Amino acid sequence: MFYLIPGLGADERVFQRLRPLLHGETCLLSWLTPEPDEPLPQYAARMAAAIPAAARGLLVGVSFGGMVALEISKIRPGLRTVLISSIPDASCLPLLLRLVRATGLYRLFPPQWLKLFPRAGQWYFGVQNGEEYRLFKQILRDMEPVYTRWAIERLLHWDSTSVGRSIQILGTRDRVFPPGPAPAEYLIPGGGHFMVVSHAPEISRILNELGNEEVARTL
């Protein structure tokens, strides 16, 4: 079983190329509306309610969804956490995002402004022209400002001290979470932050291998 969590502001559309390639059932965990100032562990617990307590399989989170997956894994220990274009703990937050956090600039700009500069977002997220860019613009258009502001705050101030182990799949050209000194288990050559779409075949092969390992462990 594959439990899938999309990235910040995204939805099931980011998995449209990946899901048909996975060998097994998939369950999308859709974003919930956050309560005002809701802590991330509390929010993750609400999302975990959609997962059976004794569930086994892979919990796959993309970008901010990887952080949520790690929080969910505390209360669903039967799942193996896989991060796509995400980080395993807060110490891996890149310098650019640390500067954004330190300066508080993210509080000055409404999240809706992201919709006004899709080409800048295309470069930052490594989105290819054509179908990928059209999908990216649709996702930007549908971003919900209240959720987006809450999620950015939680991403920048994540307390990861008690999260467990995970498997990291990272792209070599990811500008949001670039490869750092700590080695990722899997590096996708040429993969940007949008590689769950652009490199779906490569990622699906890794996930299917990990899924087969999980099946073997339960036999």
Residue pairs with C-beta under 8 A, 6 or more apart in sequence:
1 24
1 25
1 26
1 27
1 55
1 56
1 57
1 58
2 22
2 24
2 25
2 26
2 27
2 57
2 58
2 60
2 207
2 211
3 26
3 27
3 29
3 51
3 55
3 57
3 58
3 59
3 60
3 79
4 12
4 15
4 18
4 19
4 26
4 27
4 28
4 29
4 60
4 62
5 29
5 47
5 59
5 60
5 61
5 62
5 65
5 66
5 68
5 69
5 72
6 12
6 13
6 14
6 15
6 28
6 31
6 62
6 65
7 14
7 62
7 63
7 64
7 65
7 85
7 196
8 63
8 64
8 65
8 148
8 151
8 152
8 155
9 111
9 139
9 140
9 143
9 144
9 147
9 148
9 151
10 62
10 63
10 65
10 139
11 30
11 31
11 139
11 142
12 28
12 30
13 135
13 138
13 139
14 62
14 139
14 194
14 196
14 197
15 26
15 28
15 196
16 135
16 197
17 197
17 200
18 196
18 197
18 200
18 203
18 204
18 207
19 26
21 200
21 201
21 204
21 208
22 204
22 207
22 208
22 211
23 208
23 211
23 212
24 57
24 208
24 211
27 50
27 51
29 47
29 50
29 51
31 147
32 43
32 46
32 47
33 144
33 146
33 147
34 43
34 146
34 147
34 150
34 151
35 42
35 43
38 150
40 67
40 68
40 71
40 154
40 158
40 159
41 71
41 74
43 68
43 71
43 154
44 68
44 71
44 72
44 74
44 75
45 71
45 72
45 75
47 68
47 72
48 72
48 75
48 76
51 59
51 72
51 76
51 79
53 76
54 78
55 76
55 78
55 79
56 78
56 79
56 214
56 218
57 79
57 80
57 211
57 214
58 79
58 80
58 81
58 82
58 207
58 210
58 211
58 214
59 69
59 72
59 73
59 76
59 79
59 80
59 81
59 82
60 69
60 82
60 84
60 207
61 67
61 68
61 69
61 70
61 81
61 82
61 83
61 84
61 86
62 84
62 85
62 86
62 196
63 84
63 85
63 86
63 176
63 177
63 193
64 86
64 151
64 154
64 155
65 86
66 81
66 83
66 84
66 85
66 86
66 87
66 166
67 86
67 87
67 154
67 155
67 158
67 160
69 81
69 82
69 83
69 86
69 166
70 81
70 83
70 88
70 160
70 163
70 164
70 166
71 163
72 79
73 79
73 81
73 163
73 164
73 166
74 162
74 163
74 164
77 164
80 167
80 210
80 214
81 164
81 165
81 166
81 167
82 166
82 167
82 168
82 169
82 207
82 210
83 166
83 167
83 168
83 169
83 170
84 169
84 195
84 196
84 203
85 169
85 170
85 171
85 174
85 176
85 177
85 191
85 193
85 194
85 195
85 196
86 168
86 177
87 93
87 168
87 177
88 160
88 163
88 165
88 166
88 168
88 182
89 160
89 163
90 158
90 159
90 160
91 160
92 177
92 180
92 182
93 101
93 156
93 158
94 176
94 177
94 178
94 180
97 155
97 156
97 176
100 106
100 156
101 156
101 157
106 152
106 153
106 156
110 145
110 149
111 143
111 145
111 148
111 149
111 152
112 143
112 145
114 121
114 140
114 143
114 148
115 140
115 141
115 143
118 133
118 136
118 137
118 140
121 127
121 136
121 140
122 133
122 136
123 175
124 175
124 176
124 193
125 136
125 175
125 176
125 192
125 193
125 194
126 171
126 173
126 174
126 175
126 191
126 192
126 193
126 194
126 195
126 198
127 133
127 136
127 192
127 194
127 198
128 194
128 198
132 194
132 197
132 198
135 197
136 194
167 185
167 186
167 210
168 184
168 185
168 186
169 184
169 185
169 186
169 188
169 203
169 206
170 177
170 179
170 184
170 186
170 187
170 188
170 191
171 187
171 188
171 190
171 191
171 192
171 193
171 195
171 199
172 179
172 187
172 188
172 189
172 190
172 191
173 190
173 191
173 192
174 191
174 192
174 193
174 195
175 192
175 193
176 193
177 193
179 187
186 206
188 195
188 199
188 202
188 203
190 199
191 198
191 199
191 202
192 198
195 203
196 203
